[in-house]
């Protein structure tokens, strides 16, 4: 079990790096059990894009477990719900549930994040069943924004725990910052495959409000249907 008096993101970055974040970014990424707060963002993605036609089956397959979004669209209403809770294994966990409101109905892109003491980083579990897990590399840019890069993915189901080969895996880069002029957060997400190129991404902005996490009525709906205990191994 990981106990601490700071958020999983502060622990991963370290105090010195975390203090370099813009003050609004510091508050947003302080959500956790210690603060008791969750962050609810709402805004617009100026564009949601996908790669060439042959990646569509890959995106569609991922979307069946709320991983990736198999559409292209502009000016898409967007929400992101970051709520802390303790999972069934006692780990502090933060939801990253992104909902895109599209003409044919909403699409979700789900993730849950924990801090791994053993691995010294934030571990990102993707989808409704946490079948995919990856280490995250966090850094702070010169403008006080947060840059998140994914590492290798591992697939886990029952006794299976294998590294996802590069040719079917994906590398994600997330850049988030706060725009003082508009009072909104800016976000850019790019997911690429080392062999096939760009797969999926989105760019836009959102405002945020903070809520008492324990009283947030949707928390149960944001948690994955299955939780994965294994935190992976380095090969």
Order of alpha helices (4+ residues) and beta strands (2+ residues): alpha-alpha-alpha-beta-alpha-beta-beta-beta-beta-beta-beta-beta-beta-beta-beta-beta-alpha
